[in-house]
Amino acid sequence: MSAPIPVNETPAAESAPGSAHAPGGFRRVDRRGGALRVVQVGAGEMGRAWLRTVADSPDVELVGIVDLDLDAARAGAQHAGLPDLPVDRDLAALVARVSPDAVLDVTVPVAHHPVTMQALRLGLPVLGEKPAAQSVAEALSLTAAAEVTGELFMVSQSRRYNDQLVALKAHAELLGEVGMVSTSFAKAPHFGGFREQMDDVLLLDMAIHAFDSARYLIGRDPVSVWCDSWNPSWSWYRGDAAASAVIGFEGGVRYSYDGSWCSPGVETSWNGAWRVSGSGGTALWSGDDEPVSEIDGAPGVPEARPSVGVEIAGSLAAFARALRTGERPDGEVHGNVMSLVMVEAAIRSTRSGERVLVDDVLEQAHREALAAERDPEVRARLESWTSVRAALQGGASATGAGAVDPARASSAPERERQEAR
């Protein structure tokens, strides 16, 4: 991906949002059957994958590309088969020219907060690449901005969009009380570019997919994280490319993750290899094949579920559908932040060598967000959150992990401390 996009500072009084919405609520965009007009920010390697997906989608129409490198933007337009497509280095300038319905943020993580904040303040919904932002504090700022503007901010946690993962959840629901979930991940990609220079590259850039999928499978939120990460002597990454983590979830469920991005030979699926164990049986998923389960000595046979699409194409379709219908999608920022919290807690744990409580991470991130926030309306919304966990669960998708239970939300901090012991 290319360098971060410059952001025009747009005072709140001059922005174009609607009135503040309830947590997780957002403005609908109905093209009456027509395609959603989108501007894509970022035309690097991942940006090209998105451009191909956009070109193949009946739900969206690409009307412009933004990138600091205009040559990259023009090459992206050629790649999309639209050589005359408007391009610009500045998002606000291009929005004024082409009047899009939405923004796709496919920039590097450091640019996610400024690009998404600017788009929301321009009165535009955003579908962004994961992670939501570079830090939990920045993600909380964007969550509050989505509430203030009433615009949808959805994070493309693309590996949620996998019919085999949906089938694994269906198998898991046959197992009785689920108590243990595990993922083994081993790949050896030579990316080059920014990933090989990242700190905590495995945890931040890849483990977040598994953590997010674990939340989806378990249907609860995390309470504590223990993690150890390291960099094998032969690794070609600057930051730690291997990690082991144990994550405690509400209700005493435990999730374990063992991963490496520098393990050549006998590699796992990109999705990892999964095991889900409950009181009545166990389900297995290779990551590439249909999952299986055994319950009381017999194969599990769950009911078929509707298709959710495939990776970023599934994310894009869900985003367009949400804007048409008002249906809150998986990846809506309130529900997605907790997956990033798991990553930040894991990084904090590997630094300290100690188990980290999720609510401690949330509270510190809230303080940091308040200290850094320059938008008075967004700051006021952050200040109104008496419990960050409750604020996030109040806007979490009712169909995804972390669906709100008021009693569970209000009692979470004390229960978390007890369960982590």
C-alpha positions as CSV (number, residue, x, y, z in Angstrom):
1,M,0.0,0.0,0.0
2,S,1.1,3.6,-0.6
3,A,1.9,6.2,2.0
4,P,-0.7,7.8,4.3
5,I,-3.1,10.3,2.7
6,P,-2.9,14.0,3.7
7,V,-6.0,15.1,5.6
8,N,-7.6,18.5,5.4
9,E,-8.6,19.6,8.9
10,T,-12.4,20.2,8.6
11,P,-13.9,22.0,11.6
12,A,-16.9,20.3,13.0
13,A,-19.2,23.2,12.2
14,E,-18.3,23.0,8.5
15,S,-18.7,19.2,8.2
16,A,-21.7,17.5,6.8
17,P,-22.9,14.9,9.3
18,G,-26.4,14.3,10.3
19,S,-27.6,14.5,13.9
20,A,-25.9,12.1,16.4
21,H,-27.3,8.6,16.3
22,A,-27.7,6.0,18.9
23,P,-24.7,3.6,19.2
24,G,-24.4,1.5,16.1
25,G,-27.1,3.4,14.2
26,F,-26.4,4.9,10.9
27,R,-27.8,6.8,7.9
28,R,-29.1,4.7,5.0
29,V,-28.0,5.3,1.4
30,D,-30.6,4.0,-1.0
31,R,-29.7,4.2,-4.7
32,R,-33.1,2.7,-5.6
33,G,-31.5,-0.4,-7.1
34,G,-28.5,1.4,-8.6
35,A,-24.9,0.8,-7.6
36,L,-23.3,2.7,-4.7
37,R,-20.8,5.3,-5.9
38,V,-17.5,4.9,-4.1
39,V,-14.2,6.6,-3.9
40,Q,-11.2,4.3,-2.9
41,V,-8.4,5.7,-0.9
42,G,-5.2,3.8,-1.4
43,A,-3.9,2.2,-4.6
44,G,-1.1,0.1,-3.4
45,E,-0.9,-3.7,-3.5
46,M,-3.9,-4.3,-1.3
47,G,-5.6,-1.4,-3.1
48,R,-5.4,-3.3,-6.4
49,A,-7.0,-6.3,-4.8
50,W,-9.9,-4.1,-3.8
51,L,-10.0,-2.5,-7.2
52,R,-10.5,-5.9,-8.8
53,T,-13.2,-6.7,-6.3
54,V,-15.0,-3.4,-6.9
55,A,-14.9,-4.0,-10.6
56,D,-16.5,-7.4,-10.2
57,S,-19.2,-6.1,-7.8
58,P,-22.8,-5.3,-9.0
59,D,-23.3,-3.4,-5.8
60,V,-20.8,-0.5,-6.3
61,E,-19.4,1.8,-8.9
62,L,-15.9,3.2,-8.6
63,V,-15.9,7.0,-9.2
64,G,-12.5,8.0,-8.1
65,I,-9.1,7.0,-6.5
66,V,-7.1,8.9,-3.9
67,D,-3.4,8.3,-3.2
68,L,-0.4,10.4,-2.2
69,D,1.3,9.0,-5.3
70,L,-0.7,10.2,-8.3
71,D,1.1,7.7,-10.5
72,A,-0.1,4.9,-8.3
73,A,-3.6,6.3,-8.5
74,R,-3.5,6.5,-12.3
75,A,-2.1,3.0,-12.5
76,G,-4.9,1.8,-10.3
77,A,-7.4,3.4,-12.6
78,Q,-5.8,1.6,-15.5
79,H,-5.9,-1.6,-13.5
80,A,-9.6,-1.1,-13.0
81,G,-10.1,-0.6,-16.7
82,L,-11.1,3.1,-16.1
83,P,-8.1,5.1,-17.5
84,D,-10.1,8.4,-17.4
85,L,-11.3,7.9,-13.7
86,P,-10.8,11.0,-11.6
87,V,-7.8,10.8,-9.2
88,D,-6.4,13.1,-6.6
89,R,-4.0,13.3,-3.7
90,D,-6.7,14.8,-1.4
91,L,-9.9,13.1,-0.4
92,A,-11.9,16.3,0.3
93,A,-11.0,17.7,-3.1
94,L,-12.0,14.5,-5.0
95,V,-15.3,14.2,-3.0
96,A,-16.2,17.8,-4.0
97,R,-15.6,16.8,-7.7
98,V,-17.4,13.4,-7.9
99,S,-20.0,13.4,-5.0
100,P,-19.6,9.8,-4.0
101,D,-21.9,7.8,-1.7
102,A,-19.2,6.1,0.4
103,V,-15.4,5.8,0.9
104,L,-13.3,2.6,0.8
105,D,-10.2,3.1,3.0
106,V,-7.4,0.8,1.8
107,T,-4.5,2.7,3.2
108,V,-1.7,1.5,5.6
109,P,-2.8,1.2,9.3
110,V,-1.2,4.5,10.3
111,A,-3.5,6.3,7.9
112,H,-6.8,4.6,9.0
113,H,-7.7,7.2,11.7
114,P,-7.2,10.4,9.7
115,V,-8.7,9.0,6.5
116,T,-11.8,7.6,8.2
117,M,-12.3,10.6,10.4
118,Q,-12.2,12.9,7.4
119,A,-14.6,10.8,5.4
120,L,-17.1,10.6,8.3
121,R,-16.8,14.4,8.8
122,L,-17.5,14.8,5.1
123,G,-20.8,13.0,5.7
124,L,-19.7,9.7,4.1
125,P,-19.9,6.1,5.3
126,V,-16.7,4.2,5.3
127,L,-15.6,0.6,4.7
128,G,-12.1,0.3,5.9
129,E,-9.4,-2.4,5.8
130,K,-8.5,-3.9,9.2
131,P,-7.4,-3.0,11.8
132,A,-10.0,-0.2,12.5
133,A,-7.1,2.0,13.5
134,Q,-3.5,1.8,14.6
135,S,-4.5,1.7,18.2
136,V,-7.5,1.1,20.4
137,A,-7.5,4.7,21.4
138,E,-7.8,5.8,17.8
139,A,-10.5,3.1,17.2
140,L,-12.5,4.5,20.1
141,S,-12.2,8.0,18.6
142,L,-13.6,6.7,15.3
143,T,-16.4,4.8,17.1
144,A,-17.4,8.1,18.8
145,A,-17.2,9.9,15.4
146,A,-19.5,7.3,13.8
147,E,-22.0,8.0,16.6
148,V,-21.7,11.8,16.2
149,T,-22.0,11.8,12.4
150,G,-24.6,9.1,12.1
151,E,-22.5,7.4,9.4
152,L,-21.6,3.8,9.1
153,F,-18.0,2.8,9.8
154,M,-17.5,-0.9,9.0
155,V,-14.2,-2.7,9.3
156,S,-13.5,-5.3,6.6
157,Q,-12.7,-8.2,8.8
158,S,-12.7,-10.2,5.6
159,R,-12.0,-13.7,7.0
160,R,-15.4,-13.5,8.7
161,Y,-16.8,-13.9,5.2
162,N,-16.2,-17.6,4.8
163,D,-19.0,-20.1,4.5
164,Q,-16.8,-22.8,6.1
165,L,-16.4,-20.6,9.2
166,V,-20.1,-20.1,9.3
167,A,-20.5,-23.9,9.0
168,L,-18.0,-24.4,11.9
169,K,-20.2,-22.1,14.1
170,A,-23.2,-24.3,13.1
171,H,-21.3,-27.4,14.2
172,A,-20.2,-25.6,17.4
173,E,-23.8,-25.0,18.3
174,L,-24.3,-28.8,18.4
175,L,-21.6,-29.3,21.0
176,G,-23.4,-28.3,24.1
177,E,-21.5,-25.9,26.4
178,V,-18.4,-24.8,24.5
179,G,-15.4,-24.4,26.8
180,M,-12.3,-24.6,24.6
181,V,-11.4,-23.2,21.2
182,S,-7.9,-23.3,19.6
183,T,-6.2,-22.2,16.4
184,S,-2.9,-23.3,15.0
185,F,-1.4,-21.1,12.3
186,A,1.8,-21.6,10.4
187,K,2.8,-19.8,7.1
188,A,6.0,-18.4,5.6
189,P,5.1,-15.5,3.3
190,H,7.8,-13.1,2.0
191,F,5.7,-9.9,1.6
192,G,8.4,-7.3,1.4
193,G,7.2,-3.8,2.0
194,F,5.8,-2.4,5.3
195,R,4.8,-5.7,6.8
196,E,8.4,-6.9,7.1
197,Q,9.2,-3.7,9.0
198,M,6.2,-3.7,11.4
199,D,6.4,-4.2,15.2
200,D,4.4,-7.2,16.3
201,V,3.6,-8.1,12.7
202,L,2.0,-11.4,13.4
203,L,-0.3,-10.2,16.2
204,L,-1.3,-6.9,14.5
205,D,-1.6,-7.9,10.9
206,M,-2.7,-11.5,11.0
207,A,-3.7,-12.8,14.4
208,I,-6.4,-10.2,14.5
209,H,-8.3,-12.4,11.9
210,A,-8.2,-15.5,14.2
211,F,-9.1,-13.4,17.3
212,D,-12.0,-11.9,15.5
213,S,-13.2,-15.3,14.2
214,A,-12.9,-16.7,17.8
215,R,-15.2,-14.0,19.0
216,Y,-17.6,-14.9,16.3
217,L,-17.5,-18.6,17.2
218,I,-17.7,-18.2,21.0
219,G,-20.4,-15.4,20.8
220,R,-18.9,-13.7,23.9
221,D,-16.4,-10.9,24.5
222,P,-12.8,-11.4,25.9
223,V,-11.9,-10.6,29.5
224,S,-8.2,-11.4,29.8
225,V,-5.2,-12.1,27.6
226,W,-1.9,-13.8,28.2
227,C,0.6,-13.8,25.3
228,D,4.3,-14.5,24.6
229,S,5.7,-13.4,21.2
230,W,9.2,-13.8,19.7
231,N,11.2,-13.7,16.5
232,P,12.9,-17.0,15.5
233,S,16.6,-16.6,14.5
234,W,15.8,-17.3,10.8
235,S,12.9,-14.8,10.6
236,W,13.0,-12.2,7.8
237,Y,10.7,-9.9,9.7
238,R,12.0,-7.1,11.9
239,G,9.2,-7.5,14.5
240,D,8.1,-10.7,16.3
241,A,6.7,-13.2,13.7
242,A,5.6,-15.9,16.2
243,A,3.3,-15.9,19.2
244,S,1.3,-18.0,21.6
245,A,-1.7,-16.6,23.4
246,V,-4.4,-17.8,25.9
247,I,-7.5,-15.6,26.0
248,G,-10.2,-15.9,28.6
249,F,-13.8,-15.1,27.5
250,E,-16.9,-14.4,29.5
251,G,-18.4,-17.5,31.0
252,G,-14.9,-19.1,31.5
253,V,-14.4,-20.1,27.9
254,R,-10.7,-20.3,26.9
255,Y,-9.2,-19.6,23.5
256,S,-5.6,-20.6,22.6
257,Y,-3.7,-19.3,19.6
258,D,-0.3,-20.6,18.3
259,G,0.9,-18.8,15.3
260,S,4.0,-18.2,13.1
261,W,4.6,-16.2,10.0
262,C,8.0,-17.7,9.4
263,S,7.4,-21.5,9.4
264,P,8.3,-22.9,6.0
265,G,7.1,-26.4,5.2
266,V,3.8,-28.2,6.1
267,E,2.0,-24.9,6.3
268,T,-1.6,-24.5,7.6
269,S,-4.4,-22.8,5.8
270,W,-4.3,-19.0,5.8
271,N,-7.4,-19.4,8.1
272,G,-5.4,-21.6,10.5
273,A,-6.5,-25.1,11.8
274,W,-9.3,-25.0,14.4
275,R,-10.6,-27.2,17.2
276,V,-13.8,-26.4,19.1
277,S,-14.6,-28.6,22.2
278,G,-17.8,-28.6,24.2
279,S,-19.6,-30.8,26.7
280,G,-21.1,-33.0,24.1
281,G,-18.4,-33.3,21.4
282,T,-15.7,-31.6,19.3
283,A,-15.7,-29.8,15.9
284,L,-12.6,-29.6,13.6
285,W,-11.8,-27.3,10.7
286,S,-8.7,-27.4,8.6
287,G,-9.3,-23.9,7.4
288,D,-9.7,-25.0,3.8
289,D,-12.2,-27.9,3.9
290,E,-15.7,-28.3,5.2
291,P,-15.7,-28.6,9.0
292,V,-16.7,-31.8,10.8
293,S,-17.9,-32.7,14.3
294,E,-18.5,-35.7,16.5
295,I,-21.2,-35.6,19.0
296,D,-21.7,-38.7,21.3
297,G,-19.7,-40.8,18.9
298,A,-21.7,-39.8,15.8
299,P,-21.0,-37.2,13.1
300,G,-22.7,-33.8,13.7
301,V,-25.1,-32.7,11.0
302,P,-26.0,-29.0,11.4
303,E,-28.5,-27.2,9.3
304,A,-27.1,-25.4,6.2
305,R,-26.6,-21.6,6.6
306,P,-27.0,-19.0,3.9
307,S,-23.8,-18.0,2.1
308,V,-22.0,-14.9,3.4
309,G,-19.8,-14.5,0.3
310,V,-16.0,-14.7,0.1
311,E,-13.6,-12.5,2.0
312,I,-13.4,-8.8,0.8
313,A,-16.1,-9.4,-1.8
314,G,-18.3,-10.6,1.1
315,S,-17.4,-7.5,3.1
316,L,-18.2,-5.2,0.2
317,A,-21.5,-6.8,-0.4
318,A,-22.4,-6.6,3.3
319,F,-21.4,-2.9,3.4
320,A,-23.6,-2.1,0.4
321,R,-26.5,-4.1,1.8
322,A,-26.2,-2.4,5.2
323,L,-26.4,1.0,3.6
324,R,-29.5,0.0,1.6
325,T,-31.4,-1.7,4.4
326,G,-30.1,-0.3,7.7
327,E,-29.1,-3.8,8.7
328,R,-26.1,-3.6,11.0
329,P,-23.2,-5.6,9.5
330,D,-20.6,-7.8,11.0
331,G,-17.6,-5.5,11.3
332,E,-19.6,-2.4,12.3
333,V,-17.0,-0.5,14.4
334,H,-18.7,-1.0,17.8
335,G,-18.6,-4.7,17.4
336,N,-15.2,-4.8,15.8
337,V,-13.2,-2.7,18.3
338,M,-13.0,-5.6,20.8
339,S,-11.0,-7.7,18.2
340,L,-8.4,-4.9,18.1
341,V,-8.5,-4.8,21.9
342,M,-7.5,-8.4,22.0
343,V,-4.5,-7.6,19.9
344,E,-3.4,-4.7,22.0
345,A,-3.8,-6.7,25.1
346,A,-1.7,-9.5,23.6
347,I,1.0,-7.0,22.8
348,R,0.9,-5.5,26.2
349,S,1.1,-9.0,27.8
350,T,4.1,-10.0,25.7
351,R,5.9,-6.8,26.8
352,S,5.1,-7.3,30.5
353,G,5.1,-11.1,30.8
354,E,1.8,-10.8,32.7
355,R,-1.9,-11.6,32.1
356,V,-3.7,-8.4,30.9
357,L,-7.3,-7.5,31.7
358,V,-9.3,-6.3,28.8
359,D,-11.1,-3.6,30.7
360,D,-7.8,-2.2,31.8
361,V,-6.8,-1.8,28.1
362,L,-10.2,-0.2,27.3
363,E,-9.9,2.3,30.2
364,Q,-6.4,3.3,29.3
365,A,-7.3,3.7,25.6
366,H,-10.3,5.8,26.6
367,R,-8.1,8.1,28.6
368,E,-5.6,8.3,25.6
369,A,-8.5,9.0,23.2
370,L,-9.8,11.8,25.3
371,A,-6.3,13.4,25.7
372,A,-5.7,13.3,21.9
373,E,-9.1,14.2,20.6
374,R,-9.3,17.6,18.8
375,D,-12.9,17.4,17.6
376,P,-15.1,18.9,20.3
377,E,-18.2,16.8,19.4
378,V,-16.3,13.6,19.3
379,R,-14.6,14.4,22.6
380,A,-18.0,15.1,24.2
381,R,-19.3,11.8,23.0
382,L,-16.2,10.0,24.4
383,E,-16.8,11.8,27.7
384,S,-20.4,10.6,27.8
385,W,-19.2,6.9,28.0
386,T,-19.3,6.0,31.6
387,S,-18.3,2.4,30.7
388,V,-16.4,1.8,27.5
389,R,-17.4,-1.9,27.4
390,A,-21.1,-1.0,27.8
391,A,-20.7,1.7,25.1
392,L,-19.3,-0.8,22.7
393,Q,-21.7,-3.6,23.5
394,G,-24.6,-1.1,23.2
395,G,-23.7,-0.7,19.5
396,A,-22.5,-4.3,18.8
397,S,-24.2,-6.2,16.1
398,A,-27.1,-8.2,17.4
399,T,-26.2,-11.0,14.9
400,G,-22.5,-11.1,15.7
401,A,-20.2,-11.7,18.6
402,G,-20.7,-9.4,21.6
403,A,-24.4,-8.9,21.2
404,V,-25.5,-6.6,24.0
405,D,-26.8,-8.0,27.3
406,P,-27.4,-5.0,29.6
407,A,-26.8,-7.0,32.8
408,R,-23.6,-8.5,31.3
409,A,-22.3,-5.1,30.2
410,S,-23.0,-3.4,33.5
411,S,-21.3,-6.1,35.5
412,A,-18.4,-6.7,33.2
413,P,-15.5,-5.0,34.9
414,E,-15.8,-6.8,38.3
415,R,-16.7,-10.1,36.7
416,E,-13.7,-9.8,34.4
417,R,-11.3,-9.4,37.3
418,Q,-12.7,-12.4,39.0
419,E,-12.6,-14.6,35.9
420,A,-9.1,-13.6,35.1
421,R,-7.8,-14.9,38.4
